[in-house]
Amino acid sequence: MSSQNKIAVVTGGSRGLGKDMVLSLAKNGLDIVFTYNSQKEAAEEVVKQIEELGQKGIALKFDVSDSTGFDEFTETLTSELQSQLNTDRFDFLINNAGFIHYAEFGNITEEQFTEMENVHLRGPFFLTQKLLPQINPFGGIVNVSSGLTRFATPGFAAYAALKGAMETLTKYQAQELGKRNIRANVIAPGAIETDIMGGAVRDNAEMNRYLASQTALGRVGLPGDIGGVVAFLCSDAAGWINAQRIEISGGSNL
């Protein structure tokens, strides 16, 4: 029965890294609830792909930057879980949704900082808190950081600082939730070809070449490099991995 399948909830699952995470989790036999912000057609297409892999897929519209909507989202999530998957609980939460304002430290505005803070720190902090009662024992949390917390690239000061906060939070989640047998880990992708920042890494040949030259494996990352690691962290094989930062960058800036 599908209700016995493990269930993952992924924020920002309609495109980019999130989409690959969702499909990799489905390939591993999990049923998936994922959120999208505005791209309904893309989300519906991902649901189809999940179903083609033999799993249940549910797409919910949700803005992680607006905490006033968290209660309503929790209610919607619960009713969808009950009606489609015969449960009100799930196993894994992947806090993936994100975007970047690219600006050097001297130029970033308070408004830009706050917009990023709401998506990259405040949102995942309080959404995870809100959903905690529904995470099953032996489940887990996967947060998403960035290689930019380990090395400094001008233009990412605010983004990297917020991701650094998420890395610290992950350790605290692991420590405090261990008594419920809930694990917490954080992945740190390097530069990836997606449509983030207007597709800069993907579409700017000069930037792409430069980033590849800084990477031991000689290329930038692709979305497909990331999802499988998240799926692994949400499997029994990773049952003893906890409070870890796993960088997925091909050996960037060594």
C-alpha positions as CSV (number, residue, x, y, z in Angstrom):
1,M,0.0,0.0,0.0
2,S,1.2,3.5,-0.8
3,S,0.6,4.6,2.8
4,Q,3.6,2.4,3.8
5,N,5.9,4.3,1.4
6,K,8.2,6.9,3.0
7,I,7.1,10.4,2.2
8,A,9.3,13.4,1.5
9,V,8.2,17.1,1.5
10,V,10.4,19.3,-0.7
11,T,10.1,23.1,-0.9
12,G,10.8,24.5,-4.3
13,G,10.4,21.3,-6.3
14,S,9.1,22.4,-9.7
15,R,12.5,23.3,-11.3
16,G,16.3,23.3,-11.0
17,L,17.8,21.4,-8.1
18,G,14.5,20.9,-6.4
19,K,13.1,19.1,-9.4
20,D,16.0,16.7,-9.5
21,M,15.7,16.1,-5.8
22,V,12.1,15.2,-6.2
23,L,12.6,12.8,-9.1
24,S,15.6,11.2,-7.4
25,L,13.5,10.6,-4.2
26,A,10.7,9.2,-6.3
27,K,13.2,6.8,-8.0
28,N,14.1,5.6,-4.5
29,G,10.5,4.7,-3.9
30,L,9.3,7.7,-1.9
31,D,6.0,9.5,-2.4
32,I,6.5,13.2,-2.7
33,V,4.8,16.4,-1.7
34,F,6.6,19.4,-3.2
35,T,5.9,23.1,-3.3
36,Y,6.1,25.6,-6.1
37,N,5.8,29.4,-5.9
38,S,4.4,30.5,-9.3
39,Q,5.1,27.9,-12.0
40,K,1.9,25.8,-11.9
41,E,2.4,24.1,-15.3
42,A,6.0,23.1,-14.5
43,A,4.8,21.7,-11.2
44,E,2.1,19.7,-12.9
45,E,4.6,18.3,-15.3
46,V,6.8,17.2,-12.3
47,V,3.8,15.4,-10.8
48,K,3.4,13.5,-14.0
49,Q,7.0,12.5,-14.0
50,I,6.7,11.3,-10.3
51,E,3.7,9.2,-11.3
52,E,5.6,7.7,-14.3
53,L,8.1,6.5,-11.7
54,G,5.3,4.7,-9.9
55,Q,5.0,7.0,-7.0
56,K,2.4,9.5,-5.7
57,G,3.2,13.1,-6.3
58,I,1.4,16.2,-4.8
59,A,2.2,19.8,-5.8
60,L,1.2,22.6,-3.4
61,K,1.5,26.3,-4.1
62,F,3.5,27.9,-1.3
63,D,5.7,30.9,-0.6
64,V,8.3,30.0,2.0
65,S,9.2,33.7,2.4
66,D,5.8,34.6,3.9
67,S,5.4,33.0,7.4
68,T,1.8,34.3,7.7
69,G,0.9,31.5,5.3
70,F,2.5,28.7,7.3
71,D,-0.6,27.7,9.3
72,E,-2.7,27.5,6.1
73,F,0.0,25.5,4.4
74,T,0.3,23.1,7.3
75,E,-3.5,22.5,7.1
76,T,-3.4,22.0,3.3
77,L,-0.5,19.6,3.6
78,T,-2.2,17.6,6.3
79,S,-5.5,17.3,4.4
80,E,-3.6,16.3,1.1
81,L,-1.6,13.7,3.0
82,Q,-4.8,12.3,4.6
83,S,-6.8,12.3,1.3
84,Q,-4.1,11.0,-1.0
85,L,-1.7,9.0,1.2
86,N,-3.8,7.9,4.1
87,T,-1.6,9.5,6.8
88,D,-1.1,12.9,8.4
89,R,2.6,12.5,8.8
90,F,5.7,12.3,6.6
91,D,9.3,11.2,6.9
92,F,11.7,13.8,5.3
93,L,11.6,17.5,5.0
94,I,14.0,19.1,2.4
95,N,14.3,22.9,2.7
96,N,15.4,23.7,-0.8
97,A,13.4,26.8,-2.0
98,G,15.7,29.7,-2.7
99,F,16.9,32.6,-4.9
100,I,19.9,34.9,-4.9
101,H,20.2,38.7,-5.0
102,Y,23.7,39.1,-6.4
103,A,25.4,42.3,-5.0
104,E,28.7,43.1,-3.4
105,F,28.7,43.7,0.4
106,G,28.9,47.5,0.0
107,N,25.8,47.6,-2.2
108,I,23.4,45.1,-0.9
109,T,20.2,46.8,0.4
110,E,18.3,46.0,3.6
111,E,15.3,45.1,1.5
112,Q,17.4,42.6,-0.6
113,F,18.9,41.2,2.6
114,T,15.4,40.8,4.2
115,E,14.0,39.1,1.1
116,M,16.8,36.6,1.2
117,E,16.7,36.1,4.9
118,N,13.0,35.3,4.7
119,V,13.6,32.5,2.1
120,H,17.0,31.2,3.3
121,L,16.8,31.4,7.1
122,R,13.6,32.6,8.7
123,G,11.3,30.6,6.4
124,P,13.1,27.2,6.8
125,F,13.6,27.8,10.5
126,F,9.9,28.4,11.3
127,L,8.5,26.1,8.6
128,T,10.5,23.2,10.1
129,Q,9.4,24.1,13.6
130,K,5.8,24.2,12.4
131,L,6.0,20.8,10.7
132,L,8.0,19.0,13.4
133,P,5.0,17.3,15.0
134,Q,4.3,15.6,11.7
135,I,7.8,14.2,11.0
136,N,8.0,10.5,11.8
137,P,10.7,9.0,14.0
138,F,13.6,7.8,12.0
139,G,12.9,10.5,9.5
140,G,15.1,13.5,8.7
141,I,15.7,17.0,7.7
142,V,17.9,18.0,4.8
143,N,18.8,21.7,4.6
144,V,20.5,23.3,1.6
145,S,23.5,25.5,2.0
146,S,26.2,26.5,-0.5
147,G,29.9,26.0,-1.3
148,L,30.0,29.8,-0.7
149,T,30.1,29.3,3.1
150,R,33.6,27.7,2.7
151,F,35.2,30.0,0.1
152,A,34.4,33.6,-0.6
153,T,33.2,34.8,-4.0
154,P,32.5,38.6,-4.2
155,G,28.8,39.3,-4.6
156,F,27.4,36.6,-2.3
157,A,28.1,38.1,1.2
158,A,24.5,38.2,2.4
159,Y,23.5,34.9,0.7
160,A,26.5,33.0,2.1
161,A,26.1,34.5,5.6
162,L,22.5,33.3,5.7
163,K,23.5,29.8,4.5
164,G,26.2,29.8,7.2
165,A,23.4,30.3,9.7
166,M,21.5,27.3,8.2
167,E,24.7,25.2,8.6
168,T,24.8,26.1,12.3
169,L,21.1,25.5,12.7
170,T,21.4,22.0,11.2
171,K,23.8,21.0,14.0
172,Y,21.3,22.2,16.6
173,Q,18.4,20.4,14.9
174,A,20.5,17.2,14.9
175,Q,21.3,17.6,18.6
176,E,17.8,18.5,19.8
177,L,15.8,16.1,17.6
178,G,18.1,13.1,18.1
179,K,15.8,12.0,21.0
180,R,13.1,11.5,18.4
181,N,15.5,9.7,16.1
182,I,15.2,12.5,13.5
183,R,18.4,13.3,11.7
184,A,19.4,16.7,10.3
185,N,22.1,17.2,7.6
186,V,22.9,20.0,5.2
187,I,24.1,19.8,1.6
188,A,26.3,22.5,0.1
189,P,26.2,22.5,-3.7
190,G,28.9,24.3,-5.7
191,A,28.1,26.3,-8.8
192,I,25.3,24.6,-10.7
193,E,23.8,25.1,-14.2
194,T,20.2,26.2,-13.3
195,D,18.0,29.2,-13.9
196,I,19.0,30.8,-10.6
197,M,20.4,34.4,-11.0
198,G,18.8,34.4,-14.5
199,G,20.7,31.3,-15.5
200,A,24.1,33.0,-15.1
201,V,26.2,29.9,-14.4
202,R,24.4,28.0,-17.2
203,D,24.3,30.8,-19.9
204,N,27.3,33.0,-19.3
205,A,30.1,31.1,-21.1
206,E,32.9,33.1,-19.5
207,M,31.6,32.6,-16.0
208,N,31.0,28.9,-16.7
209,R,34.6,28.4,-18.0
210,Y,36.0,30.3,-15.0
211,L,34.1,28.2,-12.5
212,A,35.0,25.0,-14.3
213,S,38.7,26.0,-14.1
214,Q,38.4,26.4,-10.3
215,T,36.9,22.8,-9.9
216,A,39.1,19.7,-9.6
217,L,36.8,17.7,-11.9
218,G,37.0,20.4,-14.5
219,R,33.3,21.4,-15.0
220,V,30.5,23.1,-13.2
221,G,27.7,21.1,-11.6
222,L,24.4,20.0,-13.1
223,P,21.1,19.5,-11.3
224,G,21.6,15.8,-11.7
225,D,24.7,15.9,-9.5
226,I,22.7,16.9,-6.5
227,G,19.4,15.0,-6.3
228,G,20.9,11.6,-5.8
229,V,22.8,12.8,-2.7
230,V,19.6,14.1,-1.2
231,A,17.8,10.8,-2.0
232,F,20.7,9.0,-0.3
233,L,20.4,11.1,2.8
234,C,16.7,10.2,2.9
235,S,17.4,6.5,2.9
236,D,18.2,3.8,5.4
237,A,21.7,3.6,4.0
238,A,22.3,7.1,5.6
239,G,20.8,6.2,8.9
240,W,24.0,6.9,10.8
241,I,24.8,10.2,9.0
242,N,23.8,13.1,11.2
243,A,24.8,16.8,11.7
244,Q,26.9,16.7,8.6
245,R,27.7,19.3,5.9
246,I,28.1,17.5,2.6
247,E,29.6,19.6,-0.1
248,I,28.7,18.6,-3.6
249,S,31.0,20.7,-5.8
250,G,33.3,18.5,-7.7
251,G,36.2,19.8,-5.6
252,S,35.7,23.5,-6.0
253,N,38.3,26.0,-4.8
254,L,40.6,23.5,-3.2
